[in-house]
Amino acid sequence: MQHEQQDILENDKKDFTHNWVSSSRFLFYCQVFVLVAFILGGCYSLYTHGYKGKPEVNVPDNTLYNPKYK
C-alpha cells in the first residue's frame, strides 16, 4: 500500500495537469510557436500573391479627363 501511494505521489510531480509551472511554460511555447507559424504563413502568402505591377488598361477616349469625341 505504501509503495503504491509513493508511486502516485511521484507521478503527480511529472504529470502535466499537476505541475502548474511546466504546464504554463508548455502552453506559452505552444502559443509562441503558433503565432510565429501564422506570421510566417501570412508573409509567405503575401509574397506569393503580391502586387504584380501596374496593369495596362485600355481607357476609351470619351471617358478621359479631356474627352475626345469623333
N, C-alpha and C positions, 0 to 999 in steps of 0.2 A: 504494500500500500504506500509506504514512504517513497519507494523508488518511482512509482507512477506519478505521484504528486510532484516529485522533483523534476521529472521529465516535462510535466505540464508547465511548470514554472520556467524551465529553460526554453521551452518552445515559445512561451509568451514574449520573451525578450527578442526572439528572432522573427516573430510574426509581424506582418505588415500592419495589421489593424491595432496591435497593442503598443507599437513604438511610434509615438507621435512625431518625433524628430526625423526619423528616417522616412516615414511616410510623407511628411510635408516636404522634405527635400526631394523625394522622388517625384511628387506631383509638381513641384516648382520646375524641375528639369524637364518634365514632360511638357509643361506649358511653354517653356523657352524653346524646346525643340519644335513644337507645333507652330509657334509664332514665326520662327526662322524659316520653317518649311513654307508657310503661307507667303512670307515676304519674298523668298527666292522664287516661288512659283509665280507670283504676280509679276516680278521683274522679268522672268523668262517669257511670260505671256505678252507683256508689253514689248519686249524685244522682238518676238516673232511676228506680232500683229501690229507693229508700229507704223508710224506715218511714212508713206511711200514717196511723198513728194507732191508738188503741185500738179494736179492733173490738167491736161489740155482740154478745155471746154469750148465748144462752139457756141458763140452767142449770136443770135440773129441781129442783123444791123438795125432793125426798127426798135430794139429794146435797149440800145446803148444810151449813155448819158446825153450825147448829142446824136439823136437818131438820124439815120439815112433812109430816106424814102425813095421809091422808084420814080 
